[in-house]
Amino acid sequence: MDYGICLPNFPGGASPEGIEAGAAVAERLGWSTVWTTDHVLVPDADAGDYGRIYEALLTLAWVGARHPRIRLGTSVIVVPQRNAVLLAKELATLDSLSGGRVIAGVGVGWNEVEFGNLGVADRFHVRGAYLDETIRLWRHLWSGSREPFRGRFHTMDDFVFGPLPEQVPLPIAVGGRDERALRRAGTLADGYHSSATGPARYAERIPVVRAAAEAAGRPMPSLAARVRVSFGGGEVAGYAMRGSPDEIAGEVRAFAALGVAHLALGFATTDPTEVTARAERFAREVVPLV
């Protein structure tokens, strides 16, 4: 199993020191990837979770400059809240400057009020279509093609795009649990990236992804899961790999048996010392049991 860490770029208590601690311990442990979470301007009802959050791509740029061996992923960026062309430029620039280390984890989002706060309220109810077109547009721009692009949301005839990403292709992973997201992963993406989902529920999604990939004549996307870790079983609501090291290792083995190749681990703390200690404990007590 390949491991990464979900950087504590949110919630309250998030700090440069905590983000740096997460990146540093992941690199030191030989984990492959750091992941950032994305929200921009949530309503007051969601302030406890996302009221304080360091911007996803800028955080990765900062971390990537400080840690040159680690991959940089978004888990996941809410594409329909943004200008697709500008986002293509930002991702390509980061990939070029980092020497080809970006993973574009993407999703449609869920917070309708936040869409309104960002001036794109009309996009909320067509956000799936917007993401589908965005992925196709990115592939077009990142290929270096100057052929016209015509879609529902974007039409361009005269354009030049550069720099191109270092990676060919720059990997795109789709997140989400809705069947439309699963089909999108199979039809358009290089990977599927779940969140807060255990192995049993994950297993139900794989046939949908595989069928969509086969229908599109594409290879099966790689499989990853974002999971929270709770030693002892407390402090984390919803699904987490929780309990003793052996119990947590059992969950890792269950994911591996499904073909999940990467786990993005969240440790439910923004404290720099605790981020480091919990990641090191996972590496010391859980990984040898897998």
C-alpha positions as CSV (number, residue, x, y, z in Angstrom):
1,M,0.0,0.0,0.0
2,D,1.2,3.5,-0.9
3,Y,0.4,6.2,1.7
4,G,0.0,10.0,1.7
5,I,-1.2,12.5,4.3
6,C,-4.1,15.0,4.3
7,L,-2.4,18.2,5.3
8,P,-4.1,20.1,8.1
9,N,-4.9,23.2,5.9
10,F,-8.2,23.4,7.8
11,P,-10.2,23.8,10.2
12,G,-9.8,26.3,13.1
13,G,-6.2,25.9,14.4
14,A,-4.8,25.4,10.9
15,S,-1.4,27.0,10.6
16,P,1.8,27.1,8.5
17,E,3.5,25.2,11.3
18,G,0.9,22.4,11.2
19,I,1.0,22.2,7.4
20,E,4.8,22.1,7.4
21,A,4.8,19.3,10.1
22,G,2.5,17.2,8.0
23,A,4.5,17.6,4.9
24,A,7.8,17.0,6.7
25,V,6.7,13.8,8.4
26,A,5.2,12.4,5.2
27,E,8.4,13.0,3.3
28,R,10.6,11.6,6.1
29,L,8.4,8.5,6.3
30,G,8.7,8.0,2.5
31,W,5.0,8.5,1.9
32,S,4.3,9.6,-1.6
33,T,1.8,12.4,-1.5
34,V,0.5,15.3,0.4
35,W,-3.2,16.3,-0.1
36,T,-5.0,19.6,0.5
37,T,-8.8,20.1,1.1
38,D,-10.7,22.8,-0.8
39,H,-13.3,25.3,0.3
40,V,-13.2,29.1,-0.3
41,L,-16.2,31.0,1.3
42,V,-18.6,28.8,3.2
43,P,-21.7,30.0,5.0
44,D,-21.7,30.5,8.7
45,A,-23.3,27.1,9.3
46,D,-20.2,25.4,8.0
47,A,-17.7,27.7,9.7
48,G,-16.7,25.1,12.3
49,D,-15.3,22.8,9.6
50,Y,-14.2,25.2,6.8
51,G,-14.3,28.8,8.1
52,R,-10.5,28.8,8.3
53,I,-8.9,27.0,5.4
54,Y,-5.6,27.7,3.6
55,E,-6.2,27.8,-0.2
56,A,-5.6,24.4,-1.7
57,L,-3.3,25.2,-4.7
58,L,-1.3,27.9,-3.0
59,T,-0.7,25.6,-0.1
60,L,0.6,22.9,-2.4
61,A,2.9,25.4,-4.1
62,W,4.4,26.5,-0.8
63,V,4.8,22.9,0.4
64,G,6.2,21.7,-3.0
65,A,8.9,24.3,-2.9
66,R,10.0,23.2,0.6
67,H,9.7,19.4,0.0
68,P,11.0,18.5,-3.5
69,R,10.4,14.8,-3.3
70,I,6.7,14.6,-2.5
71,R,3.7,14.6,-4.8
72,L,1.1,17.3,-4.6
73,G,-2.6,16.4,-4.7
74,T,-6.0,18.1,-4.2
75,S,-8.5,16.1,-2.3
76,V,-10.5,17.4,-4.0
77,I,-10.7,20.8,-5.7
78,V,-14.2,22.0,-6.4
79,V,-13.9,22.7,-10.1
80,P,-17.3,24.3,-10.9
81,Q,-16.6,27.1,-8.4
82,R,-13.7,28.2,-10.5
83,N,-12.8,29.4,-14.0
84,A,-11.8,26.2,-15.8
85,V,-9.1,27.9,-18.0
86,L,-7.5,29.7,-15.1
87,L,-7.5,26.5,-13.1
88,A,-5.9,24.7,-16.1
89,K,-3.1,27.3,-16.0
90,E,-2.6,27.0,-12.3
91,L,-2.3,23.2,-12.4
92,A,0.0,23.2,-15.4
93,T,2.2,25.9,-13.9
94,L,2.4,24.0,-10.6
95,D,3.2,20.8,-12.4
96,S,5.9,22.5,-14.5
97,L,7.5,24.3,-11.6
98,S,7.4,21.2,-9.3
99,G,9.0,18.9,-11.9
100,G,5.8,16.9,-12.6
101,R,4.4,16.2,-9.1
102,V,0.7,17.3,-9.3
103,I,-2.4,15.1,-9.0
104,A,-5.5,16.9,-9.8
105,G,-8.2,15.5,-7.6
106,V,-11.5,17.0,-8.7
107,G,-15.1,17.1,-7.6
108,V,-18.4,18.9,-8.2
109,G,-18.9,20.3,-4.7
110,W,-22.0,20.2,-2.5
111,N,-22.4,23.6,-0.8
112,E,-24.9,25.6,-2.8
113,V,-24.6,28.7,-0.6
114,E,-20.8,28.7,-1.2
115,F,-21.4,28.7,-5.0
116,G,-23.5,31.8,-4.5
117,N,-20.9,33.5,-2.4
118,L,-18.4,33.0,-5.2
119,G,-20.7,34.5,-7.8
120,V,-21.5,31.3,-9.6
121,A,-24.9,30.4,-8.2
122,D,-26.2,29.5,-11.6
123,R,-23.5,26.9,-12.0
124,F,-24.6,24.8,-9.0
125,H,-27.3,22.8,-10.8
126,V,-25.1,22.1,-13.8
127,R,-21.9,21.4,-11.9
128,G,-21.6,17.9,-13.2
129,A,-21.8,18.9,-16.8
130,Y,-19.3,21.7,-16.1
131,L,-16.8,19.3,-14.6
132,D,-17.2,16.9,-17.5
133,E,-16.4,19.6,-20.0
134,T,-13.6,21.0,-17.8
135,I,-11.8,17.7,-17.9
136,R,-12.1,17.5,-21.6
137,L,-10.9,21.1,-21.9
138,W,-7.9,20.5,-19.7
139,R,-6.9,17.5,-21.8
140,H,-7.2,19.7,-24.9
141,L,-5.2,22.6,-23.5
142,W,-2.5,20.4,-21.8
143,S,-1.9,18.6,-25.1
144,G,-0.6,21.7,-26.7
145,S,-3.3,21.7,-29.4
146,R,-4.3,24.9,-31.0
147,E,-7.4,23.4,-32.6
148,P,-10.7,25.1,-31.6
149,F,-12.6,23.9,-28.6
150,R,-16.3,24.2,-28.5
151,G,-18.5,23.1,-25.6
152,R,-21.5,24.1,-23.6
153,F,-19.6,26.4,-21.3
154,H,-16.4,27.2,-23.2
155,T,-15.8,28.2,-26.8
156,M,-12.4,29.2,-28.0
157,D,-10.9,29.5,-31.5
158,D,-7.8,31.7,-31.1
159,F,-5.6,30.8,-28.2
160,V,-2.1,29.7,-27.1
161,F,-1.6,27.8,-23.9
162,G,1.7,27.5,-22.0
163,P,3.5,26.2,-20.1
164,L,2.4,22.7,-20.6
165,P,2.4,20.3,-17.6
166,E,5.6,18.3,-17.1
167,Q,3.5,15.1,-16.8
168,V,2.0,13.6,-19.9
169,P,-0.7,13.2,-18.9
170,L,-1.1,15.2,-15.7
171,P,-3.2,12.7,-13.7
172,I,-6.8,13.6,-12.9
173,A,-8.7,11.7,-10.1
174,V,-12.4,12.1,-9.6
175,G,-13.9,12.2,-6.1
176,G,-17.5,11.6,-5.1
177,R,-19.9,8.9,-4.1
178,D,-22.8,9.6,-6.4
179,E,-23.2,7.1,-9.3
180,R,-22.6,10.0,-11.8
181,A,-19.2,10.7,-10.1
182,L,-18.3,7.0,-10.4
183,R,-19.2,6.9,-14.1
184,R,-17.2,10.1,-14.6
185,A,-14.2,8.5,-13.0
186,G,-14.4,5.6,-15.4
187,T,-15.2,7.6,-18.5
188,L,-12.8,10.6,-18.1
189,A,-10.3,10.2,-15.3
190,D,-7.1,8.5,-14.4
191,G,-8.2,7.7,-10.9
192,Y,-11.0,7.4,-8.4
193,H,-10.6,9.0,-5.0
194,S,-13.1,8.3,-2.3
195,S,-13.6,10.1,1.0
196,A,-14.9,8.9,4.4
197,T,-15.9,5.5,3.0
198,G,-15.0,2.1,4.3
199,P,-14.0,-1.0,2.3
200,A,-17.5,-2.5,2.2
201,R,-19.1,0.6,0.6
202,Y,-16.1,1.1,-1.6
203,A,-16.4,-2.4,-3.0
204,E,-19.9,-1.5,-4.2
205,R,-18.6,1.4,-6.3
206,I,-15.8,-0.4,-8.2
207,P,-18.1,-2.3,-10.7
208,V,-19.7,1.1,-11.7
209,V,-16.3,2.6,-12.3
210,R,-15.1,-0.4,-14.2
211,A,-18.2,-0.7,-16.4
212,A,-17.9,3.0,-17.3
213,A,-14.3,2.6,-18.2
214,E,-15.0,-0.5,-20.4
215,A,-17.8,1.3,-22.2
216,A,-15.5,4.2,-23.0
217,G,-12.7,1.9,-24.1
218,R,-10.4,3.1,-21.4
219,P,-8.3,1.3,-18.8
220,M,-9.6,0.9,-15.3
221,P,-8.6,4.0,-13.3
222,S,-6.3,3.6,-10.3
223,L,-8.1,3.5,-6.9
224,A,-7.4,5.6,-3.9
225,A,-9.2,6.4,-0.6
226,R,-9.1,9.3,1.7
227,V,-9.5,8.0,5.2
228,R,-9.3,9.3,8.8
229,V,-7.3,7.4,11.4
230,S,-8.4,7.3,15.0
231,F,-6.3,5.3,17.4
232,G,-8.5,4.0,20.2
233,G,-11.7,4.8,18.3
234,G,-12.7,8.2,19.7
235,E,-12.7,11.8,18.5
236,V,-13.7,11.2,14.8
237,A,-17.3,11.0,13.6
238,G,-18.3,8.9,10.6
239,Y,-16.1,6.3,9.0
240,A,-12.5,6.1,10.1
241,M,-9.9,3.4,10.4
242,R,-10.2,3.2,14.2
243,G,-9.2,1.1,17.2
244,S,-6.0,-0.8,17.9
245,P,-3.1,-0.9,15.4
246,D,-4.2,-4.4,14.4
247,E,-7.7,-3.3,13.8
248,I,-6.6,-0.4,11.7
249,A,-4.2,-2.7,9.8
250,G,-7.1,-4.9,9.1
251,E,-8.9,-2.0,7.4
252,V,-5.8,-1.3,5.3
253,R,-5.7,-4.9,4.2
254,A,-9.3,-4.8,3.3
255,F,-8.8,-1.8,1.1
256,A,-5.7,-3.4,-0.5
257,A,-7.8,-6.6,-1.3
258,L,-10.1,-4.4,-3.4
259,G,-7.3,-3.0,-5.5
260,V,-7.0,0.3,-3.7
261,A,-3.4,1.3,-4.2
262,H,-3.2,4.6,-2.2
263,L,-4.5,5.8,1.2
264,A,-4.6,9.5,2.0
265,L,-4.5,9.5,5.8
266,G,-6.1,12.2,7.9
267,F,-5.2,12.4,11.6
268,A,-7.9,14.8,12.9
269,T,-5.6,17.4,14.4
270,T,-4.0,20.7,13.3
271,D,-1.4,20.7,16.1
272,P,2.1,20.3,14.6
273,T,3.4,18.0,17.4
274,E,0.3,15.8,17.2
275,V,0.3,15.6,13.4
276,T,3.9,14.3,13.6
277,A,3.3,11.9,16.4
278,R,0.2,10.3,14.9
279,A,1.7,9.8,11.5
280,E,4.8,8.3,13.1
281,R,2.7,6.0,15.2
282,F,0.8,4.8,12.1
283,A,4.1,4.1,10.4
284,R,5.6,2.4,13.4
285,E,2.6,0.4,14.7
286,V,0.3,-0.1,11.7
287,V,2.3,-0.4,8.5
288,P,4.4,-3.4,9.7
289,L,1.1,-5.3,10.3
290,V,-0.3,-4.8,6.8
